[in-house]
């Protein structure tokens, strides 16, 4: 099982959050929004602009910089 | 002593809808002391009893990282609320429970409102409120706040909980063996100290590195004890690769236990209306143009209905009232001075404010509709790319849109920006977005000089405003407010039908706040203008001998390089600092002795050339914002220095712009 940055996923792919390598405040915020270890995400939009992911049935938009720092494992 | 109910929950959970449903017209909004976080309070009647309801800011957790969180946390820990109603979005239970878990860790007296169950149903979700209640240890009541369903049962449970706080559940959840051991160690050290907060909660917070709690502990404990605590925390940090994450995981493990079997979604993900709408509204090509169309529609409605139609009506009404009162005064043989004061000073001042109300009402209503429907988040999303190019971010654009109507709500809308750089930049570039009050000035000059090119001139002015705002934003990012804009992290809530009650309430709160703040400032300053225009006694009102005229004459030379170095133009600009709405009327008075109409147009044509007129418009677009805006800037930044700075640098930018336009135009042979 290998980890890759969220931003490398394509629309429709599912993954689980493995590790977030961002700054303290951003990481904390991501945890609170539901992106903790093992959380299941699905990529809804990843072309230009912030990446939109589905998480627990809801949508969250993440800046591309952050999406690079979020490591996930593909399902 | 009425009992107090606090409402806590995530943003977009329907908390505000619940607040509006519970409280009637008897609610008021203020600020939490010392911060620019809004505090809403109202009253709820249950039979013959009255309860105070306090709406806390929407938060995702109770950390110490943002003002919103601290305000909510301190309030709950203060003991003032007898019960905390935690509003949860039933379509996103897992994430919403993160806050609930923290509330329970704190030992708060919690009752859960499982809100929006109708939406959950339409998504074919199954929810077992009873199971949730049993596992959380607190009452869980399904509600649909927007339809007022389940509210009676909810409040009955809240009332019961408020009456008997001893029943509240203490949550001791596990964060993993290693961390639990450290928590117990810290707890022992903290036991029997005068801490005010539950020792176990303090222990967990210390391990999380919570600055506020650490400060509190340092104040109350001896330095020896603090050293001991610090040692344990450092050990914990050394033993666990990511202590913070361990604790967060602990909470989510608890949430999983709570929701397993009690919350279920259908296996197949059916595309919802939200998904279909977003395919278009956040489309890489169509997202931005659609956003432009929507905003354009908002402005058309605001200006055509608000300003032209209704504002015009109000203006006529005020005018008639003025004439009527003047007639009364004339028959009573009142002095010229008194009549002038009442007509120009009082009614003029009041009229300026009143005429603007319809625009503000419509602007706030439309913005409220966009916000409540969930579209605003998409607006920030589509603008993010463009904003990043100037070192800002998508959310920064929203206050700029509001500013097109009026800068006062525009500045206030910057509250949503947590990052200091984003917020300060948004406040300082706000005034370059041409506000509604400047429109009559443009229109007057267009009528005089560019009757065939009106749309083009208007468009170029607005675009110039946006360009300057973005350029200054970039400049501030390189100089005053270096540092990164915050990453874009934003929830895109499902599109929902706006709740009328929410929109109207919100609009009304904002309008009355505008009336009180901006209204009094504008009225006072416009009346002051009148005083300056008619003194010293005996001079021709608004003439060159009046104080106003003399002040204008002193300032005038500054504008010579811009082509309008006359005392009359200076007086007009001076009046604009009081209120942009006052400029046309003041220009009318100083040039033509009348407030508007054909005489003004011909007087302008004699006093300006097309080039100097356009330079004047550029100055108007960019220079010092009105005192109402300056006062708002002072309030929102917490210091007068930024208001002064704003006044000064905007003037400089306006002057530069006007001079550039005029001199370059002359170079090209225009005049």
Interface residues (C-beta under 8 A of the other chain):
Chain A: X22 X24 X25 X26 X27 X28 X29 X30 X31 X32 X33 X34 X36 X37 X38 X39 X42 X44 X45 X47 X48 X49 X50 X52 X54 X55 X56 X57 X58 X59 X60 X61 X62 X63 X65 X66
Chain B: X60 X61 X63 X65 X91 X92 X93 X94 X95 X98 X123 X125 X244 X245 X248 X249 X252 X265 X269 X274 X275 X278 X282 X284 X377 X381 X382 X384 X385 X393 X394 X486 X487 X488 X489 X490 X491 X492 X493 X494
